[in-house]
Amino acid sequence: IMTPNVAPATMVDAPEAVPLGDAALARALPQLLAALPADWRGTTFNNKALLGREKFAERLSALLAKAGAPAQPHLEPADLEAVGNAEDYLRVASNVSTTLEMVLAHDARVDVSRVFAFASEHMPILAVVLTAGLAKPVRLYLGDAAPVFGEKQLTALALLSGKLEQLAGAAPGVRDDTVVTLALQGAAGNGNGNDNEAAAAAVDAEIAPNVLYIRNADVVRPADILVIRKRMATPLTTPAAEALLQARAGVAVTVDNAPPAAADLAEFLAHLQVLSGTAEDAAAAPLVFTAGLPALCTFFTTLVREGGADVVMSSTAYGGSSQLIDLLNARALNGRLNKVTFDIQGDADINASIAAQLDRLAALPAGRRQPVTALFVEVPTNPDMKVPELEALTATLDAYRAATGSDVVLLVDATFAPGSQALRKIHAIAPSLAAFAFISMSKSVSRGLTTAGALVANHTERARALLSEMRDTQALLDTQAKPDQLRVLAANHAGVEERTERAYAVAREVGAALRDAVAAATATATVPGSDMPLAFVSPEHAAAGFTSSTFSFNLPAPAGADGAQLAGLAQRFVDLLTAHPREFKPCVSFGQDNGLVYATVPATSTQGAISEEHKAKQAVGGVQLTRLSFPPTCDVELVKRIVRDSVAALYA
């Protein structure tokens, strides 16, 4: 198991007493693994009363201390479910990965807040380098190991303000406060008689395979590391974490982490090109990542390596995407990544909003624009479900390119409609435009069984050249999809087109029932009920392949409601729906093939990282958007009845 190669007593700030004893953990851990709830192996989790990693670990540790005592009954799944959830999405943290981190922290005698397990072997190091920035260089002592990064990778890292030195041998036993000192596992002492305690004091963090152990939290701040992991990388995948827990528990390792057969993987990659609308070509095979945000991180980091970019994107795009751009922009040297946002809330016309921002960029002196202009647009948008008119959009980009001479790249987020073949549509009207499709595959493509993200290049030489550069960036970050993820994707991608069509049909039917219910509930003897619109793809856009299974809406304000009631109305409706846990789940994400309708308030979930000003523009009459996302199959009549009853209760 991955633990520091030092005596436990040498770890800084080790507690005087460990509430969960070694013997109790040895007895309880096999029980935990035998009783893992099915939901713990998912990708999205109930988002009511989330605990965070530390509180989850504290509650789980107390449970294991009790279960590990002699003569106690064995753990049941319900015992673990009662602990709660660390986070609502695997990319931030899962219960299984947090359990592994709790066990590693226990073995190392440190607090769980100082232990981070990554799916990437490089990101435990890079997270420290990126959070240190220009303030301090980072020295990594390798022991007898070969350098982790090559010169080309170090040059790329420097463009994000990362200063990393790789030194052979063990770390010295004397602190150097002018640098951040890291050591690979086993390289924490200099071999010249320095004891482990002195070595521990001189090293700010230790690197084991896939794991970062923070020793000096004043230098390597856990909160900063968490932000980097959840925006640029992922925790260890659930199968990998479970396998390590099984090994630590001394039980048979039953988790299958083998990759798919080569032919199955090739079929999956070709299908991604078909879904995106570009020719099948193994020479330009799509890149597949551990999650969607690591894919976007690679895309935009590559543009930094290319000389910089103006990134034009919606002000209400997925909050993680927006924060990722901010993180990269803050670290890119010489202003090499500049975010420019356009508004799409309410009645705003998406094409006109994009054109207005490109006109503003075009009006700038050439020296104030970056070499590349990257238009990043969700199609459909989240949560407004707007679809830009592609012919007008590409004409706008052509005019901008002609006026400025800029290198223009279009990135289409096709997550809500992965089978829309957006690249084929773009090719037909703008064959010279370099374009990419991005798909977050924890949704429809994997049926919700794993996280993953993909970048698919179109036919142009420029896009293919960028894809090659992105492959190098992916290797630097080590965020390519892992074997267990690829196996799930290869086994489940087939049929995604039909699944999204069925889910769209379910959404359309329930949406009509919701509108009727709102009209009936808000009608009076003298005033007709509210005709509540849905933010949903039009039938014409659905016929063109943009078959989203998600819609959003602003509930009409109840008569006499005060400001607090209006502000809480959307969440109250979600609470009414999710009081039926067999049909509804309070959760982010969508496209999961599990029979559940996902309900959330975007302003407090998927858009939590964007500004209050931009979120306020989505509210109508003081009421924020509610978002519902539908599976391909469910008991539609029962779902409609729950919707009607919940609306009636809301306006009673």
N, C-alpha and C positions, 0 to 999 in steps of 0.2 A: 504494500500500500504506500501511497505517496506521502511520506511524513519527513520532516527535516531530520537530517543526519546529525543531530545534536541531542545531548541529554535534555529531558523535559525541563529540568530545573533551570536551564540556561536561558529559556525563552523569556524575553522581557515581559514584565507585568503579569507573570504567571500567578493565578489565584492561589491563595494559601490552602484552600480546600476545593475539591471538585465535587459538585453536588451529585453528579452521576459517576459512580465508582466504576473502576475497570471491570470488576467481577459482574456487576449489574449489567453493564453494557454488553459483556460477552454473552450473558444469558438472554438479554432482551433483543439484541440485533437480529439473530436468526428468526425470532418471533415476528419482528417487524417485517422482514422480507417475506415471510410466509403469508402475512396478512395485508400486504400492500393493496389499498383500494384501487379499483380500476380507474377511477378518475385521476389518481396521482400519475398515471401513465399517459395522460392526455397532454394537450398543448395549451388549453385555455381553462381557467379555473374560476369558480364563483367569486365575483368581485365584491361581495358584501363583507365588510369588516376584515379587510386584508391585514395581515399581521406584520409583514416585513420579515426579512431573514432572521433578525436577532430575536424578535418575539416568538416567531415560529420555533426556532431552535430551543428557546427557553422552555416553551410548553412541551415540546417533544422530549427534551431532556428529562423533564419532571415525570412524564409518562413512562419513559424507559427506566428511570430509577425505580419507579414503583413496580413496573412489570418484571424488572430484573431481580427483585428481592425473592428470597426463597419462598416456596409454597404459594406463589401468586398465580392466578389463572393466566393462561396465555392470551396474548393480544388478539383482538378481533379487528376486522376492517373498520367497524363502527368506532372503535377506540381511536384509531388514527384519523378518521374523518372528523371526529370531535375536536381535534387539535386546531383545525382551521387551515387556511392557505397562506403561504408566504407571499405570493404575488398572484396576479391574474393572468399572466402569460409566460410561457416557458422561456421566451427570449430574455425576460428580466430575471426570473428565478423560478424553478419548479420545486415542489416539495421533495422530490427525490434528490435533485442536485443539492438542495439546502441540507437535507439529511446527511449526505456525504460530507459536506463542508462542516457540519456539526461534529461528525465522527473524527474527521481530520483535525479539527480544532481541539477536540477532547484529547486525542493522542499527542498533540503538540503542546498541550497545556496553554493555549491562547484562546482569546475570545473569538467566537465565530465571525464577528464583524471584520476580523483580520485575515480571513481565509476565503479565497476566491478560486473556484474551479472553472476553467474555460474549456470549450470544445477545441480551441486553438492552442497549439503548443507555443506559438510566438506571442500571443496577446498578453500572457502574464508579464512578459518583459515590456512589450510595447505600451501597455496601459500605464506603466510607471514612467516610461520615457515621455509619453504624450502629456501626462499630468505634470511632469517636471518642467517641460517646455524649455525656454531659454534661460529660466532662472538658475538652473543648475544642470550641469552635464551629469549623465548617468554612467557609472562604471560597472560593468558586469564581469565578475571574476568567474572564469570557466573551469577552474581545476584542471583536470586532464582532458576535458572535452574539446572538440573542435569548435571554432566560432559558429555561432548560431546564424549570423547574417553575413552576406557578402557585401563587397564594396558598393555595388550598384544599389543594393537595398538600403545601405546606410545613407547613400546620397539622396535617395527618395525620401527617407525618413527625415533628413535634414530640412526638406522643403516644408515639413509640418512642424518646424522648430524643434525637432528631436535631435538631441546630441547624445550619442551612445558610443562608448569605448568598450571594446571587448579585450580583456586581459587574461593571458594564460596564468595558471596557478591559483593559489588560494588567496582569499581576502586577507589583508593585514589586520592585526589585532588592535589597531589604533584608529579611532574615528577621524574622518576628514569631513568637516562640516561644509566644505566648499563643493562637495559632490553628493549625489545620491548613490549609495553603494548597494549593489545587488550581488548575490552569489548563487551560482547553480548549486543544487543539492550536493553536499559533500565538500564544497569549496569555501566554507565559512571560517576556516582557520589557516594560518600560513605555514603550518608544519614546522615551525621553529620554536616550539615549546609554548606558544601562546595557548592558554586553556580555552575551553569552549565558552566560558562566561565572558572573557575579553573579546573573543571573536563575535559573539552574539551582540555585544554592545556596539561593535564597529559596523555591523551589517544592517541596513535599513529594511531589507526584505530578502527572502530566500525563494528561489525558483525551483520547484519540482516539476516533473512532467505534467503539464496542463494546470498547474496549481501555483498560485501566488500566496506566500505566507508573509504578512506584514509584521515586522518587528518594531519599527518606529513609526507609529501612526501620526506623529507630528510632521514627519518628512513625506511619507507615503500615506496620503489621507484616504481611508476606506471609502468615504462618500464620493470622492472623485473617481476612484477606481470603478465603483459601481456604475457611474454614469457612462464611462467609457465602455464597460462590458455590455450594458444594455442598449447602447446606440451603435457600437461598431463591431460587436462580437456577440457571443452567446455563452451561457453556462454550458457545462458538460452535458451532452445529450442524455436523455433518461436511460436508454439501454446501457450506455457506457458507465454512467454513475451507478446503476443497479449492479452491473457486473463487478465493479470495484467494491461495492458494499458486500456482495456475496463473498468475494475473496477475503475481505477483512473479517467477515463473520465466520469463516472457516467452513462454509457450506458449499455444495456443488455450484459451480458457475453455469447456470442454465441459460443465460441471456445469449442470444445469437447476434453477434456483431459482425457477421460476415457480409461482404459486399454482394451486390447482385451479380449474376452471370454477365459476362461482357456483352453478349447479344442483347440481353434485356436492358442493360444500361444504354446501349446504342439506340435501341428502339425508343426508349424514353426521351433521349436527347433529340432524336429526329422528330418526335411528336411535339416537343416544345417549339420547334421551328414551324411545324404545320399549324399549331395553335396560334402562333404569332403572325403567320402569314408570309413567311420567307421560305425560300427553297431549302429542301433537305440537303445538308452539306456537312459531312463529318469534319472537313478541314476548317470549318468555322463553327464548330460545335458550341452550343450555349455553355456559359459558365454557371455552375450550380453552387450555392453557398449554404451555410448553416441556417440562415434566416434571411428575410428580406432586407433588413437594414445593413447587414454586412455586405450584401450585393450593392446597395446604393453607396456605401462607404468606399468600396472598390471603384465604382464608377467615378465618383467625384474626386477621390484621391488621385486617380489616373489623370483627370483633367488638370489637377494641380501640377502633376509631373509634366504635363504637356505645356505648361506655361501659364495656366490660370484660366478661370472662366467666370462669366456673369451667369448666375443660375436664376432663371426666371421661373417662378413657381407660385402656386396659389397660396394666399395668406392663411387659408384654413386647410391646407394639405395635412395629411396624417402628422400628428404632433411629433412623433419620433423622427420622421423625415426632416421636419423643420429644425428640430434641435440638432440633428446630425450636421446639417449644413452650418448651423451656428458654431458648433464645436470645431469643424474643419476650418471655417473662416477665421476663427480666433487664433488658430495655430498656423495657418498658411502664411508664409513669408511674403512681404511686399504686396499685401492685399490681393492675393492670387485667387481667392474664391469670394465672390460678392453676390449676396442674395438679393434679388429684386422680386417683390411680391405683387400679385394682382388679386383683386377681390372678385369673388363669385357668389357672395351671399345674397339671399333673397332674389330680387328680380334682375340682378346684374347679368348682363350678357357676357358669357365667358370669352367669346371671340373678340368682342370689343375691348374687354378688359386686358386681354393679352396684347392686342394691337396697341393700346395706349401705352403700356409699359415698354414695348419694343420701340415705339416712337420716341419715348423719353431717352432710352438708351442711345438711339441713333443720333439724337440731338447733342449728345455729349461730345467733347473733343476726343479725337481718336485715342489720345494718350490716357484717357480716363476709362476706356473700355478694356476689358480683358481680351486676350487673343481668341477665346472661344465663347460663344453665346450658347448656353444649353437651356432649351425650353423643356421643363419637366412638368408634365401634365397628366393627371389621373383621368382615365377614360373608362367608365364614368368617374366623376369626382366624388370625393367622400367628405361630408355626408350628403351633399346636395344632389348627387346623381345626375349631374349635367354632362352632356356629351358635346364637345366642340364640333362645329362643322369643319370637317377635315380639308375640304377644298379651299374654304376661306382661310383656314389656319395656315396651310402650306403656301398660299399666295402671300399672306402677311410675312411669313419667314423668307420667301424669295425676295420680296421687296426690301426687307431689312438687310438681307445679305448683299443685295445689289447696291444699297445705299451706303453701307458701312465697310464692305469687304471682309466682314467677320466670318470666321469659321463657325457654322451653325450646326448644332447637333440636337436632334429631337429625341427625348426619352419619354416613352408612353408607359404609364403605369396601368397595366391591363389586369390587375389583380381582381377587380370586380367582374370582369368579363374575359377570362383567360382565352376563350376560344373565338374572340372577335376578329382575329386575323388583321389587326390594325396595320401591320407592316405591309401587307398586300394592298390595302386601301391606299396607303401613302405612296407606295410604288406606282400605282396607277395614275396618280395625279402629280407626283413630284419625284420622278425616278432618280434624280441626282442628290436628293436630300439624305444625308447620313442619319439613320434612325435606329433606335433600340427599343425593344419591348422589355419591360421589367414585370416580373410576376412574383408575388409573395405566395408561396405554395403551401403554407400551413392551412390554407383554405380549401378551395375546391379541388385542386390537383391532387393533394395527398389525402383528401377526405377528412382532414383534421387530425391525421395520425402522426404527423411529424412537422417540424418547422423546416423551411427551406426557402431560398430565393433564387431567381434565375435572371440572367441577362442574355438576351437574344439579339444579335446584330442583323441588320438587313443586308442586302446584296452589295452595297456600295463599298468601294475600296477603302474609303475613309472609315466607315464603321468597322470593317474587318481589321484594319490596322489598329484602331482603338481597342478592339476586342483582344488583340494580341498583347497590347500594353496592359490591359486589365488582367490578363492571365498572370503577368508578372506581379502586379499589385496584389492579386489574390494570394500568390505564393508568399509575398512579404508578410501579409497579415495571417496567413494560414487559416483562412476562413472558408475554404472549400467544404462542401457537404461531406459528412463523414459516412463511412460504409453503412451503418445502420439506417441513416436517413435515405441514402440512395436505394437501399433495398426496399424500403417502404414506398418510395416514389415510383420505382420500377414496377412494383406490384399493384399500384392504385391509379396511375395516370390514365389508363384506358377508360373511356366512357365519360370523361369530364365534360365533354360537350353536351351529352344527353343529361347529365346530372344538373348542369347549370340551367338548361332549358326547363327541366322539371321544377327546379327551385324557383325560377322566375315565374312559372305558372302558379305555384303555390303563393308566392308573394303577391301576385296580381289579384288572386281571388280573395285573400285575406285583407288586402288593402281596400278593396271595394267594400267588404263587410265593415271594416273600421270606419270608413267615411260615412256609411249609412248609420252606424251606431252613434257617431258623434253628432250627426244631424238630428237624430231622434232624441238624444239626450239633452241637446241644447235648445230644442224647440219649445215654444210656449204657445198658449192658446191664440196669441195675436202675432207672434213673431216666428218666422220659419227658422229652422235650425241652421247651424253653421255649415257652410260648404267647405270643409277643411281640405285644402289641396295636399297632395303627397309629393314630396321630392323623390321622383321615381323616373326611370328611363321611359321615354315615350314608346308607344307601340312601334313607331317607325324605326327608332333606334334599336329596339329589341329585335325587329325583323332583320336588321343589318348585322346582328350578331352580338350586340351589347346587352346580353341577357343577365342583368344584375338580379341577384336574389335579395336585395336590400332596398329599403326605402326609409326616408326620414320625414318628420312632420312636426309642426308647431301646433300643439293642442290649443283650441280657443280658450280665452280667459273665462273662467266661471264668473257669473254675475256677483259683484260685491267682494271679490277676492282682493286681499291686500298684497303689498309687494312681496312679502315673505312667502305667501301662499302661491303666488305666481312663479317665483323663483324655484320653488320646490315641486311644481306641478308635474313636470316631466319625470322626475325621480319617483314621485308618488305613483304615477301610472306604471312605471317599471316594477315597482314593489307589488302592485296589485297583480300584474301579470305573472311575476315570478313567485307568487305564493302558490303557483301550480308547478312544482319542480319537475314533473314528468313531461311537461309540454314546453316550459319556458326556462331559460337560464339567464341570470344576470351576468352578462359576460361580454367581452369584446370579441372580435373576430366574426367570421361568417363562413358559409359554404361547408360547414362540417356535416358530414353524412351520418348524423346520429339521432335524427328524429326530433331534435330540439330547436325551438325558436330562440335566438339570442336577442336580448333586449338590453339597451344601454343608453346613457345620455352622453353623446360625444364630448360635450364641453367639459365633462368631469372624468373622461376616460381616454379615448383615442386622441383627443385634442388637449389633454392636460398641459402639454408643454408649450402651447401657443398663447399669445397675449390675450388678456381679458378684453382689450379693445376689439380685436378681430372676432372673438367668440360672441361678443355682445351684438355684433351685426347679424348674427344668425337668429337672435331672439325676435319674437313677434309678440307685441303686447306684454313684454316682460317674461314670456315663456320660452325656454330653450327647446332646441330640437330633441326629439326622441328618435332612436334608430332601432328598427327591427330587421333581423336577418333570418332567412328561412332555409330549411334543409330541403333536399330533393323529395323526401317522403316524410309525411307526418299525418296524424289524424286531423285533417283539415277542418272537418265539421266541429270537432271538439275545440280546436284552436280558435275558430271563429266565435264559438259560444263563450269561451273565456274572454276574448277581446270584447264582445258585447257586454258581458257582465262587468268587466273591469271599467269600461267607459261609463256604464250606468252608475257604478259605485262612485266613480270620480266626480260625477256631476250631480249626485243625489243631494 
